[in-house]
Amino acid sequence: MSEKIILPVLNKNPQKPSNKNIACNSCGSGGCSGGFGIKPGSEKEEVYRNIFLYVAMGAIMFIVAYLITKLLSFIS
């Protein structure tokens, strides 16, 4: 009972340290270049399209949440 059992580990390779900023690679990080799909030097139409898409998605989520609350209050 006092024997030590060595269990194999799946990933024995140490991870290489990277100099990349992980926060800039995440989705929706507005502080880095290219955040929210808007890159430096983007055309005006592309910027307006992206902003319109985000506003439209927000409005749709708000309307759907409002309808769900009304439906749940109607049911109960």
VEXTI-23843 format. One record per residue: residue number from 1; residue in one letter; chain; z, y, x of N, C-alpha, C, O, CB in turn. Coordinates in Angstrom, 3 decimals. Each point is the difference from the previous one (the first is absolute). Glycine has a CB too. Layout:
{lummi NUM, 'A', 'A', {Z, Y, X}, {Z, Y, X}, {Z, Y, X}, {Z, Y, X}, {Z, Y, X}}
...
//
This chain:
{lummi 1, 'M', 'A', {0.000, -1.195, 0.793}, {0.000, 1.195, -0.793}, {0.000, 1.271, 0.843}, {-0.327, 1.073, -0.507}, {1.501, -2.352, -1.242}}
{lummi 2, 'S', 'A', {-0.819, 1.178, 3.003}, {0.034, 1.190, 0.834}, {-1.316, 0.232, 0.731}, {-0.098, 0.893, 0.841}, {2.539, -1.227, -0.576}}
{lummi 3, 'E', 'A', {-3.456, -0.475, -0.587}, {-1.306, 0.185, 0.633}, {-0.684, 1.248, -0.544}, {0.127, 0.331, -1.179}, {-0.334, -2.816, 1.500}}
{lummi 4, 'K', 'A', {-0.512, 3.166, 0.550}, {-0.772, 1.163, -0.433}, {-1.423, -0.444, -0.283}, {-0.645, -0.629, 0.839}, {2.095, 2.206, 0.517}}
{lummi 5, 'I', 'A', {-1.926, -1.253, -2.522}, {-1.365, -0.349, -0.386}, {-0.842, 1.262, 0.104}, {0.326, 1.030, -0.590}, {0.459, -2.899, -0.963}}
{lummi 6, 'I', 'A', {-1.861, 1.775, 2.303}, {-0.895, 1.147, 0.164}, {-1.094, -0.106, -1.048}, {-0.722, -0.995, -0.059}, {1.209, 1.158, 2.552}}
{lummi 7, 'L', 'A', {-0.605, 0.867, -3.318}, {-1.038, 0.032, -1.018}, {-1.196, 0.784, 0.525}, {0.172, 1.065, 0.593}, {1.556, -1.227, -2.432}}
{lummi 8, 'P', 'A', {-2.927, -0.347, 1.631}, {-1.170, 0.739, 0.469}, {-0.219, 1.271, -0.827}, {0.278, 0.039, -1.199}, {-1.308, -2.201, 1.967}}
{lummi 9, 'V', 'A', {0.538, 3.169, -0.111}, {-0.276, 1.277, -0.651}, {-1.512, 0.140, -0.131}, {-0.748, -0.368, 0.906}, {2.875, 1.431, 0.028}}
{lummi 10, 'L', 'A', {-2.571, -0.528, -2.071}, {-1.443, 0.089, -0.238}, {-0.693, 0.995, 0.914}, {-1.026, -0.326, 0.598}, {1.459, -0.292, -2.941}}
{lummi 11, 'N', 'A', {0.101, 1.812, 2.461}, {-0.673, 1.003, 0.827}, {0.853, 0.307, 1.228}, {0.917, 0.819, -0.050}, {-2.044, 0.168, -1.990}}
{lummi 12, 'K', 'A', {0.807, -1.652, 3.129}, {0.735, 0.211, 1.244}, {-0.596, 1.147, 0.808}, {0.639, 0.496, 0.928}, {-0.036, -2.923, -0.902}}
{lummi 13, 'N', 'A', {-1.802, 2.851, -0.360}, {-0.645, 1.074, 0.741}, {0.689, 1.324, -0.302}, {0.113, 0.384, -1.164}, {-2.302, -1.629, 1.122}}
{lummi 14, 'P', 'A', {2.647, 1.939, 1.062}, {0.601, 1.318, -0.268}, {-1.081, 0.979, -0.442}, {-1.133, -0.039, 0.481}, {2.954, -0.398, 1.221}}
{lummi 15, 'Q', 'A', {-1.454, 1.296, -2.606}, {-0.975, 0.978, -0.483}, {-0.191, 1.082, 1.044}, {0.954, 0.481, 0.611}, {-0.314, -0.947, -2.999}}
{lummi 16, 'K', 'A', {-1.890, 0.832, 2.575}, {-0.307, 1.036, 0.974}, {0.364, 1.356, -0.585}, {-0.352, 0.293, -1.143}, {-1.505, -1.693, 2.136}}
{lummi 17, 'P', 'A', {2.550, 2.224, -0.233}, {0.306, 1.340, -0.525}, {-1.280, 0.817, -0.083}, {-0.794, 0.038, 0.940}, {3.124, -0.130, 0.036}}
{lummi 18, 'S', 'A', {-2.509, 0.728, -2.089}, {-1.197, 0.817, -0.173}, {0.404, 1.465, -0.039}, {1.082, 0.355, -0.467}, {-2.256, -2.215, -0.784}}
{lummi 19, 'N', 'A', {0.293, 2.682, 1.743}, {0.270, 1.436, 0.033}, {-0.467, 0.701, -1.263}, {0.109, 1.221, -0.111}, {-0.308, -1.295, 2.577}}
{lummi 20, 'K', 'A', {-0.315, -0.684, -3.413}, {-0.481, 0.594, -1.244}, {1.161, 0.453, -0.862}, {1.052, -0.638, -0.029}, {-3.083, -0.806, 0.121}}
{lummi 21, 'N', 'A', {1.838, 2.533, -0.782}, {1.004, 0.476, -0.939}, {-0.194, -0.755, -1.301}, {-1.011, 0.178, -0.679}, {1.106, 2.123, 1.763}}
{lummi 22, 'I', 'A', {0.865, -3.140, -1.437}, {-0.135, -0.859, -1.180}, {-0.016, 0.835, -1.273}, {-0.653, -0.381, -0.972}, {1.811, -1.483, 2.190}}
{lummi 23, 'A', 'A', {-0.460, 2.985, -1.236}, {0.061, 0.823, -1.202}, {-1.375, 0.556, -0.357}, {-0.288, 0.225, -1.175}, {2.659, 0.360, 1.721}}
{lummi 24, 'C', 'A', {-3.211, -0.362, 0.440}, {-1.329, 0.546, -0.289}, {-0.951, -1.055, -0.552}, {-1.040, 0.349, -0.557}, {1.397, 1.318, 2.362}}
{lummi 25, 'N', 'A', {-0.031, -2.923, -1.666}, {-0.882, -1.067, -0.476}, {0.334, -0.437, -1.411}, {-0.731, -0.800, -0.583}, {0.471, 0.049, 2.919}}
{lummi 26, 'S', 'A', {1.335, 1.250, -2.894}, {0.395, -0.460, -1.325}, {-0.785, 0.719, -1.078}, {-0.539, 1.084, 0.224}, {2.817, -1.599, 0.639}}
{lummi 27, 'C', 'A', {-2.336, -0.088, -2.013}, {-0.717, 0.590, -1.119}, {0.796, 1.169, -0.565}, {1.215, -0.098, -0.171}, {-2.281, -2.122, -0.357}}
{lummi 28, 'G', 'A', {0.410, 3.285, 0.248}, {0.642, 1.125, -0.650}, {0.830, 0.857, 0.924}, {0.807, 0.802, -0.472}, {-0.790, -2.144, -1.544}}
{lummi 29, 'S', 'A', {-0.185, 1.202, 3.320}, {0.751, 0.874, 0.890}, {-0.762, 1.312, 0.116}, {-1.068, 0.052, 0.610}, {2.046, -2.022, 0.679}}
{lummi 30, 'G', 'A', {-0.443, 3.002, -1.860}, {-0.700, 1.268, -0.047}, {0.086, 0.802, 1.270}, {-0.780, 0.937, 0.176}, {1.211, -0.937, -2.551}}
{lummi 31, 'G', 'A', {0.488, -0.324, 3.279}, {0.183, 0.801, 1.187}, {-1.034, -0.237, 1.074}, {-0.200, 0.860, 0.857}, {2.561, -0.869, -1.380}}
{lummi 32, 'C', 'A', {-3.023, -1.132, 0.503}, {-0.956, -0.335, 1.044}, {-1.410, 0.344, -0.441}, {-0.272, 0.174, -1.188}, {1.777, -1.997, 1.993}}
{lummi 33, 'S', 'A', {-2.384, 1.916, 0.157}, {-1.381, 0.280, -0.361}, {-0.563, -1.190, -0.750}, {0.182, -1.143, 0.420}, {-0.471, 2.651, 1.579}}
{lummi 34, 'G', 'A', {-0.378, -1.259, -3.076}, {-0.557, -1.076, -0.798}, {0.919, -0.478, -1.096}, {-0.324, -0.967, -0.689}, {-0.945, 0.309, 2.655}}
{lummi 35, 'G', 'A', {2.403, 1.300, -2.150}, {0.904, -0.383, -1.074}, {-0.612, 0.353, -1.339}, {-0.684, 1.017, -0.118}, {2.660, -0.689, 1.621}}
{lummi 36, 'F', 'A', {-1.747, -1.140, -2.503}, {-0.529, 0.175, -1.359}, {-1.524, -0.023, -0.036}, {-0.602, 0.511, -0.944}, {2.627, 0.819, 0.392}}
{lummi 37, 'G', 'A', {-2.645, -1.908, 1.552}, {-1.458, -0.098, 0.014}, {-0.703, 1.278, 0.385}, {-1.227, 0.067, -0.084}, {1.449, -1.770, -1.628}}
{lummi 38, 'I', 'A', {0.511, 2.725, 2.133}, {-0.611, 1.271, 0.391}, {0.112, 0.122, 1.515}, {1.098, 0.107, 0.546}, {-0.525, 0.993, -2.783}}
{lummi 39, 'K', 'A', {-1.716, -1.118, 2.903}, {-0.029, 0.072, 1.456}, {-0.401, 1.404, 0.433}, {-0.647, 0.717, -0.763}, {0.075, -3.173, 0.915}}
{lummi 40, 'P', 'A', {0.943, 2.855, 1.049}, {-0.434, 1.315, 0.477}, {-1.520, 0.068, 0.047}, {-0.652, -0.926, 0.483}, {2.765, 1.157, 0.864}}
{lummi 41, 'G', 'A', {-2.660, 0.830, -1.832}, {-1.444, 0.172, -0.026}, {-0.657, -0.593, -1.221}, {-1.227, -0.082, -0.053}, {1.287, 0.075, 2.485}}
{lummi 42, 'S', 'A', {0.722, -0.414, -3.427}, {-0.584, -0.571, -1.213}, {-0.729, 1.089, -0.777}, {0.350, 1.179, 0.060}, {1.470, -2.931, -0.165}}
{lummi 43, 'E', 'A', {-2.825, 1.328, -0.613}, {-0.728, 0.939, -0.843}, {0.866, 0.432, -1.165}, {0.914, -0.715, -0.413}, {-3.086, -0.336, 1.072}}
{lummi 44, 'K', 'A', {1.875, 2.227, -1.183}, {0.795, 0.552, -1.092}, {-0.055, -0.888, -1.239}, {1.008, -0.174, -0.685}, {-1.435, 2.463, 1.580}}
{lummi 45, 'E', 'A', {-0.745, -2.851, -1.184}, {-0.148, -0.854, -1.182}, {0.846, -1.269, 0.125}, {0.571, -0.476, -0.981}, {-2.894, 1.374, 0.648}}
{lummi 46, 'E', 'A', {2.395, -1.435, 1.550}, {0.799, -1.209, 0.206}, {1.489, 0.289, -0.192}, {0.718, -0.813, -0.583}, {-2.457, -0.050, 2.180}}
{lummi 47, 'V', 'A', {2.198, 1.998, -1.119}, {1.403, 0.382, -0.167}, {0.314, 0.198, -1.474}, {1.019, -0.487, -0.491}, {-1.013, 1.573, 2.760}}
{lummi 48, 'Y', 'A', {-0.879, -0.372, -2.979}, {0.224, 0.217, -1.436}, {-0.021, -1.314, -0.758}, {0.792, -0.193, -0.923}, {-1.826, 2.458, 1.107}}
{lummi 49, 'R', 'A', {0.137, -3.172, 0.190}, {-0.076, -1.293, -0.676}, {1.288, -0.790, 0.203}, {0.526, -0.586, -0.947}, {-3.017, 0.571, 1.257}}
{lummi 50, 'N', 'A', {3.004, -0.004, 0.928}, {1.231, -0.737, 0.269}, {1.180, 0.597, -0.752}, {0.805, -0.734, -0.572}, {-1.694, 0.120, 2.819}}
{lummi 51, 'I', 'A', {1.000, 1.930, -2.253}, {1.103, 0.649, -0.716}, {-0.112, -0.271, -1.492}, {1.006, -0.272, -0.654}, {-0.884, 2.063, 2.414}}
{lummi 52, 'F', 'A', {-1.338, -1.721, -2.309}, {-0.203, -0.292, -1.419}, {0.392, -1.442, -0.325}, {0.605, -0.258, -1.041}, {-2.461, 1.951, 0.972}}
{lummi 53, 'L', 'A', {1.516, -2.632, 0.954}, {0.353, -1.402, -0.243}, {1.513, -0.193, -0.029}, {0.516, -0.729, -0.847}, {-2.650, 0.022, 1.951}}
{lummi 54, 'Y', 'A', {2.848, 1.353, -0.185}, {1.463, -0.133, 0.012}, {0.626, 0.636, -1.235}, {0.940, -0.554, -0.569}, {-0.982, 0.556, 3.070}}
{lummi 55, 'V', 'A', {-0.465, 1.148, -2.921}, {0.537, 0.646, -1.202}, {-0.300, -0.849, -1.231}, {0.848, -0.148, -0.880}, {-1.140, 2.419, 1.940}}
{lummi 56, 'A', 'A', {-0.918, -2.829, -1.118}, {-0.373, -0.848, -1.139}, {0.868, -1.261, -0.045}, {0.438, -0.413, -1.073}, {-2.802, 1.288, 1.198}}
{lummi 57, 'M', 'A', {2.612, -1.479, 1.027}, {0.852, -1.198, 0.015}, {1.419, 0.345, -0.442}, {0.621, -0.769, -0.733}, {-2.017, -0.211, 2.584}}
{lummi 58, 'G', 'A', {1.910, 2.120, -1.416}, {1.332, 0.429, -0.423}, {0.064, 0.236, -1.495}, {0.969, -0.389, -0.653}, {-0.628, 1.413, 2.883}}
{lummi 59, 'A', 'A', {-1.378, -0.380, -2.782}, {-0.024, 0.260, -1.437}, {-0.080, -1.308, -0.786}, {0.659, -0.150, -1.028}, {-1.764, 2.370, 1.453}}
{lummi 60, 'I', 'A', {0.306, -3.156, 0.054}, {-0.127, -1.288, -0.685}, {1.332, -0.750, 0.028}, {0.404, -0.588, -1.004}, {-2.849, 0.483, 1.628}}
{lummi 61, 'M', 'A', {3.128, 0.125, 0.528}, {1.300, -0.678, 0.072}, {1.010, 0.664, -0.934}, {0.787, -0.691, -0.646}, {-1.263, 0.033, 3.027}}
{lummi 62, 'F', 'A', {0.463, 1.975, -2.460}, {0.916, 0.711, -0.886}, {-0.287, -0.343, -1.463}, {0.928, -0.260, -0.766}, {-0.749, 2.121, 2.452}}
{lummi 63, 'I', 'A', {-1.441, -1.863, -2.074}, {-0.377, -0.301, -1.387}, {0.361, -1.438, -0.362}, {0.519, -0.255, -1.087}, {-2.389, 1.929, 1.237}}
{lummi 64, 'V', 'A', {1.597, -2.619, 0.762}, {0.320, -1.406, -0.273}, {1.510, -0.186, -0.117}, {0.459, -0.732, -0.877}, {-2.538, 0.001, 2.104}}
{lummi 65, 'A', 'A', {2.856, 1.375, -0.367}, {1.457, -0.113, -0.089}, {0.504, 0.596, -1.311}, {0.908, -0.552, -0.622}, {-0.740, 0.655, 3.131}}
{lummi 66, 'Y', 'A', {-0.748, 1.020, -2.933}, {0.387, 0.623, -1.264}, {-0.318, -0.921, -1.175}, {0.811, -0.155, -0.912}, {-1.206, 2.426, 1.912}}
{lummi 67, 'L', 'A', {-0.789, -2.879, -0.973}, {-0.384, -0.907, -1.082}, {0.878, -1.246, -0.024}, {0.334, -0.495, -1.077}, {-2.677, 1.340, 1.242}}
{lummi 68, 'I', 'A', {2.715, -1.353, 0.985}, {0.872, -1.174, 0.040}, {1.364, 0.336, -0.572}, {0.566, -0.796, -0.750}, {-1.789, -0.066, 2.760}}
{lummi 69, 'T', 'A', {1.768, 2.036, -1.670}, {1.308, 0.373, -0.560}, {-0.081, 0.181, -1.511}, {0.922, -0.381, -0.720}, {-0.324, 1.492, 2.886}}
{lummi 70, 'K', 'A', {-1.693, -0.531, -2.651}, {-0.165, 0.155, -1.458}, {-0.129, -1.368, -0.661}, {0.574, -0.221, -1.066}, {-1.692, 2.463, 1.399}}
{lummi 71, 'L', 'A', {0.382, -3.159, 0.275}, {-0.168, -1.336, -0.551}, {1.342, -0.741, -0.029}, {0.320, -0.664, -0.985}, {-2.698, 0.614, 1.835}}
{lummi 72, 'L', 'A', {3.150, 0.163, 0.214}, {1.301, -0.678, 0.036}, {0.975, 0.602, -1.005}, {0.790, -0.723, -0.606}, {-1.170, 0.191, 3.016}}
{lummi 73, 'S', 'A', {0.331, 1.845, -2.590}, {0.895, 0.609, -0.987}, {-0.441, -0.365, -1.421}, {0.843, -0.121, -0.889}, {-0.369, 2.023, 2.485}}
{lummi 74, 'F', 'A', {-1.780, -2.078, -1.824}, {-0.507, -0.417, -1.297}, {0.426, -1.421, -0.320}, {0.342, -0.301, -1.143}, {-2.282, 1.838, 1.422}}
{lummi 75, 'I', 'A', {1.923, -2.419, 0.720}, {0.357, -1.395, -0.201}, {1.484, -0.151, -0.304}, {0.377, -0.781, -0.873}, {-2.231, 0.111, 2.402}}
{lummi 76, 'S', 'A', {2.696, 1.409, -0.819}, {1.447, -0.191, -0.177}, {0.580, 0.851, -1.083}, {1.203, -0.060, -0.254}, {-1.066, -0.506, 2.604}}
//
